[in-house]
């Protein structure tokens, strides 16, 4: 998959902080070598894609019904940490799932976080992000 992701070292810990190297974690999902087996792993890979600038992957992992035509990432925003708060369904045999998360970032030197409850569906064996409700 052609992508404009910023180079990220394969042997560095994955930005999703799951404890694996990028190559053994989200990197293989983002580069298309494997599919995310669960909704939470898709969420982790999408967070990582935001962190490394993998716009193509973000768009292809977004459900076509809700996907934007264009996605531009803010180069001033750096993603620092992901917290998975809860999941509901989203396993390898489910058709849908929910992941609540908080993603911490820095923007122009200021700290912030995005708290969202995201909806996912599994179609033709692939998990896709549908949409999310942003919480305060």
N, C-alpha and C positions, 0 to 999 in steps of 0.2 A: 504494500500500500504506500503510495507516494504521500509524503507528509512533510510539513515544514516545521516539525518539532525541533526544538533546540537540542543539540547533542547532549545526551545524558550517559555517563559512564555505565556500562553494563555491570561492572563489579561493585558499584556503589549501592548502598541501601536504597530500596525503592522509596520514592516520596510518600507512598501510602502508609509507610511505617508498619507494614505487616511483619517485618523482620527478615525478609528475604532480599537478595540482590535484585536490582531492576531487571536483569536478564531472566531471573527465575521467578519473577512475580508479574507485575503489570506490563513490563516490556514485551513479553511474549504475546500478551493479549493485544496491546496497542499495535504491534507490528504484524498482527494477523496470523501468527504461528498457531495460536490456540484461541478458543472462544471462552469467555467467562462462564464458569460452571454454575454460578449463583448470581442473584441480584446484587448481593453485597460485594461480590468480587467485581461485578461490572461497575458498581459505584466507586470502588477503590481505583479501578483502572481509569475511570473518567476523571476522578480527582487528580490522578497522576498525569493524565493527558493535559489537564489545565496547567499543572505545575511545569510540564516540559513543553507546552505549546503545541500539542498534537491536535490541531484543529480538524484535520481530515477524520481522525478517529472519533473525535467528539461528535461530528456530524453523522458518521456512519453508525454510531452506536445510539443515535437518537431516533425514536420512532418517526417514520415519514409523515405521519398524521400531524405531529406537533413540532417537527424539526424546522428551524429557521432556514431561509435560503442562504444566508451568509452569517458567519460567526467571526467576530473580531475580538481577540483577547487584548486586554490592556497590558502593555509591556511594563507599566509601572507597578503592577500588582504581582507579588510573589506569594505563592501558597506555601505555608509553613508547617501545618499539622492538620491531620484528619482525625476526628473522633466519631466512631460509629456509636450512636446512642441506643438504637434499637432496630430490630428487623421484624418483619411479619411476613411469613411464608418466603418465597423467593428461592426455594431450594431447587435442586436439579430436576425434580419431577413436577414442580408447581408451574402454573401458567402465568402467575402474577406475583408481585411482591412489593413490599414497602421497606424503605431504608430511611431512617431518620439519622441525620448526621450534623456535625458542626465542623466546618472547614475554616481554619484560622489563616489569616493572611496579613501581609503588610502592603500598604499602598502609600506611596510618597512619604515613607517614614512612620506612618501611623499604623497601629495595630487595629485589626477588625476581625469579624467572624461572620460567616454565613451559616445560619441554622435553617435547615430545610427538611421536609418530609417528602421524599421522592417516590414516585410510582414507576414500576417496571413491569414489562410483560415479556413473556418468552414466546417467540414465534419462530417456527421452523428450526427449533433447537437453539435459537440465539436470544439472549437477553437484550432488551432495548429499554432505554430511558424514555418514559412517556412525558412526565412533567413533575413539577414539585410545588409544594406550598412553602413559601418562605415564612419562617416564624420570627418573632422579635427576639 
